[in-house]
Amino acid sequence: MTELEARAGELREQVGETLRGVVIADLRERDFDVIYMREDIWELYSDETQQEIFEDAVFEAMGMDHKEDLFEPLGGLEATVRVFEGGINVLAWTDDYGVFVGLGPDEDAIPSAVRAATEMQGMV
């Protein structure tokens, strides 16, 4: 088990079944690696849709510098949280890698997911 897989397992212990997935994205190579994905989640997204989601994350990372410039007093952008009707997505960034944590609609899990995502970006 890798360090990333171990950290994903710890997050799953903390938040339970609300954890849907953990994905590491190599932004320069435009490739991604699924660290954890709940079985029922695989069925929701085709391979094409997974690739589109990944490409969207790459484009978002490319715009990070602009967001940091807009909010300069806050420092570097470390993570974003998107709350949808049926789930929550946490994305943490470095220059080269992104960490995506997908959750069910449990807002109480956000702090744990943000901590895990920012810790994991330091592991890649």
Secondary structure, 3 states (H helix, E strand, C coil): CCHHHHHHHHHHHHHHHHEEEEEEEECCCCEEEEEEECHHHHCCCCHHHHHHHHHHHHHHHHCHHHHHHHCHHHCCCCEEEEEECCEEEEEEECCCEEEEEEECCCHHHHHHHHHHHHHHHCCC
